[in-house]
Amino acid sequence: MSENSESAAPPAAGRKPAGFGANILPLALVTLAIFGFLALTRENFASAQNLNSILFGVSIDFLAIVGFTYVMVMREIDLSVGSVFALTGTLTGALLVAGWGLWPAAALSLCLAAAIGFINGFLVVRFNINSLMLTIGTMLIVRGLANVLANGLGGQTYPRAFRKLARTDLFDIRLTVVLMVALVLAGWAFQRRSALFRKMCFIGENVRSATVHGIRAGRIKIVTFMVSAVTAGLAGIFTASRITSADVRMGLGLEFVMVTAAIIGGASLYGGRGDLRGSVLGLLMLALMLNGMIMYDVEPVFQQFVIGLMLIVTVAFDTIVNRRREG
């Protein structure tokens, strides 16, 4: 990808990033069409139990995509999210089994997640390491640690207080769903009103030009990598609570779901774009498709094929769009 001129103007204080929100309505209509098709063709799809299950799962995965989306805005990638997700949730459960209280265990686990995010961001900024390759390495290291913890627990069931966390209701609605709605609204306000978001987009478009204009690109990147790890860790804690025991498969492939959903939602591997509303719609679309395949008795192996195909298509489309935009 060719870089913009270093003399490019900095983002105007009141101007939205180019293309912001342009894909939300079409994406919402496509998601609604998938929902309508499944509701009409599968009798049990529209049941309250099934829809609640879909929304509950999406709301937990959404927590992991919050920071991930903004890392992509700055033309970076964090493929360690699935492993951090697994390590944080498993560590919280292990500490509880060892006699810790819920909040101290969760706080320590999230601090570890933040430390991993800091290391990722620092190495990317300080040594100009490609974030894709770096976070693949982090992914493998952290996944190994998570598996060691999970194997050490030997399938022990987590304490009752932890198992209840994911099933906590607020106003008769799952806590994670309430958090998802609140974060989408906060993200919408952040993207519309915050100068920081415009700086992040400017960094993604041309980091050298952003630095010339006095934007602290390195500091913003490090903090965003930390946020990505912490939000992934928070999702991991809720997931560990939901599944009630240690599982070495926890979070496997999550990073690829995140990339696919974020690009479907308007983010780009080439930086400068991203929308939390689009990310949640992307997650919902994928969840509906996977649930529909289950309803149609599609083999689990083929479900992974579909996710892989979606990833290839979205990345190819993103590449074509960016080449045309630069041309």
N, C-alpha and C positions, 0 to 999 in steps of 0.2 A: 504494500500500500504506500503510495507516494505521500509525502508530508505536505501540508499546507505551508505557505510562506510564513516565515518567522515574523513578518510584519503584520500578520493578520490581526484585525482589531479584536480587543477583548470583548467578552460577552456584555451586552448592554444590560443595565440594571433592571429594566422593566421588560426585557424581551424573553419570550419562551424559546427554548432550543428548537431548532428546525425539526419539523415533523412531530413535535410533541403531541401525543394523544391522537394522532391521525388514524391509527389502526384500531382504536378501541371499539368503535361501533361495528365495523366489519367483523372483528374477532368475536364480539358479543353475539352477533347474528349467526355466525357459523356455529358457535357453542350452543346457542339456542336451537339451531336446526338439528344438531346431533342429539340433543336432549329430546326434542320432539319426535325424532325418528325412533329412538329407543323406547320412548314412552308408548308409542303407537304399536310397536312390533313385539315388545316383550312385556308380558302381563305384570311381572313382579318388579320391573324396573322402577316404576313411579311410586312404589310403596314407601311409606314414611320411614320404615326401618332402613331400606336400601339408600334412600336419599340422605338420611342422617349419617349413615356410614360413609358415603362419598364425601359429604361436606366436612365431616370430622377429619377424615384422612387428608383432604386438601388443606384444611386449616393448620394441621401440624406441619405438613411439607412447606406450606407458605412461610412459616417462621424461618425456615432454612434459606428461602430464596430472597429474603429482604436484603441482607447485606450483599449476597451474591449478585443481585441485579446491579447494584451500584459499583461493584468491582468491575463489572463488564462495561458500565458507562465510561470508565476511565481506561478502556482498552486493555484490561488485564483479565485474567481468568483464575478461578480458585477451585481446582479439581480436588482439593483435600476436604471439601465440605462433607462428603459422605462419611469419611473416616473420622473427622472431628465429631460429627453427629453420633457415630457409634461409640467413640471413646468417652465422650461426655456423659451420655446416657448410661453406659455400662459402669463408668467410674462412680457416678452418683449412686447407682444400685449397690455396687460393691461396698462403698462407704456406709451405706445404710445397713447392709447385712453385717458389717463390722461394728455396728452400734452407734454410728453417728446420727445426729438429727437431720431432718430433711433439708432445712435451709442452709446449715453449714456445709452439708455435702454438695448441694446444688451450687452454692457460691464458690466453693473450691474448684469444682469441675468447670464452671464457667470461667474462672480465672485462668485455669489451664488452657481452655479454648482460646481466651484472649491472648495468652502468651504464644500459642501456636500461630495465631493470626499476626501477631507482632513480628515473629521470626520470618514468616512469609513476606510480609510487607517490607521489612527492613532489608532483607536479602535482595528483593526485587529493586528497591530504590538505591541501596548503597552500592551494589555490585552490578546493577543493570542486568540481572539474570532474567531470562525469559520466564514469565510467570506460569506458563503452561507446563514447561519441563520441571520447574522448581516444585510446583504443587503436586505433580505426579510423584515426585520423590517423597514429599511430605505425606501424601496419601498413603503410600506403601509403609512408611515408618509408623504413622499413627494407627493405621489398620492393624499392623502387627501388635502394637501395644493393646489395642482394643481386644484383639483375639486372645492375647495372653490373659487379660482380665476375665473375659467371658469363660474361657476354659477353666480358670481357677475357681470360678463360682460353681462350676459343675451343674448348671441347670437349677440352682437354688431359686426359689420364688422370693421376690422382693417383699419387704415389709408392707403391711396393709396400708399404712399411711401413704406410701409412695404409689401403690397400685391405684389408690383413689384419686391421685393428683390429676391425671388426664381426664377423669370422669367428673371433675368438679364442674358444677353448673353455676351460671350467673344469670339471674332472671330467667331460669328454666332453659337456658341455652348453654352449650358447652363453652367452657372458659376459652378454649383455643379459637373457637369461632368468633367470640367477642373480641379477642385479641386481633384476629385477622381483620375484622371490619375496622377496628380502631386504627390499626397500622396502615391499612389501605387509605383511609381518610387522612391520616397524618402524612403519608407519602405523597398523596395528591397535593396537599397544602405545601409540603416541602418542595415539590417539583415546580409548582406554580409561582411560589413567593420567595424562595430562598436563593440568595446570591451564591451560596455554597454549591447548590446543585448546578447552576450555570457554570461555575468554575470547574466542577467535575466534568461536565460535558466538554468544556474548552480543553481541559487536560486530555480527555479522550480523543479529541480531534487533532490536537497538536501540542504535545507536552513541552516541546522546546519553546514554542511561542508563548504558552501559558507561563512558563518560568521567566521569560523575558519581560512579561507584563507584571511580574511581581507576585504571581500566585505560588503559594508554597505547595507545589505538586507532590513532593516527596512526603511531607507530613500528612497531607490529605489521603494519599494512597495507603500509607501505613495504618492510619485510623480506620479506613474503609475495610482493609483486610482483617483488622481486629473485629470490626462489627460483623463481617461475614462469618468469622469463626464463632463468635458469641451467639449469633442468631441460629447458626447451624447447631450449636451446642444446646441451645434452649429447645429446639425442635427434637433433638436427641433425647433430652430428659423427658419430655412428654411422651415420646415414642416408647422409651424404656418402661415408663409407667403403664402405657397402654398394653404392651405385650407381656408385662408382669415378671419376666425372667430374662436372664442373659441369653443372647442369641448372636452367634458369630456372623450371621447373615445380615444383621441389622445395618441399614444404610448402604448395602451393596448396590452399586449402580445409580445411587441418588444423584451424583454429580452430573450424570448424563441426562437425567430427567430435568435437572435444574437448567442446564444449557439449552435443552430443547424448548422448555417452557418459556424461558427468558427471551429467546430469539423469536419464538412465536408471538410473544407479547410486545415486541418492538425493540428489544435490545439488540446490540450488534457486536460481533467479535472484533469489529474495527473501531469500536468506541464511539463516544459522542452522543449515544442514544440509549434510552432505557426508561421504562415506565412500570412502576409497581402494580398499577391496575392491570396492565397487560400481562405481567408475570402471573398474577393470580388467575386471570382468564386462561392463560396458557396451561397452568396446572389443572384447572377445572376441565378444560377440553381433553387433556390427556387422561385424567381420571375417568371421565365419561366414556372415552374410547376403550380403556382397559376394562371398565365395568361391563360395558356392552359386549366385549369379547368373552368375558366370563359368562354372561347371560346366554351367549350363543355357543357355549361349550367349546370355545377355541382353546387349543392346547397352550399351556403356559410358555412353552418354548417359542411358539409363534408370536405370543404377546411381546416377548423380548425382541423378536424380529421387527415387529411394528415400531417399537420405540427406537430401535437402531435406524430403521428406514426414515422415520420422522426426523431424527437427528441429522442424517445425511441431507435430506431435502431442505431442512431449514438452514443448515450451514451453506449449502450450495446457493440457495436463494439469497441469503445474506451477502454472499460474495458477489453475486451478479449485480445486486442492487448497489453495492458500494462501488463497483467498477463503473457502472453507468453514472453514478453521482459524481465520481472523480473525473470521468471523461467529459 
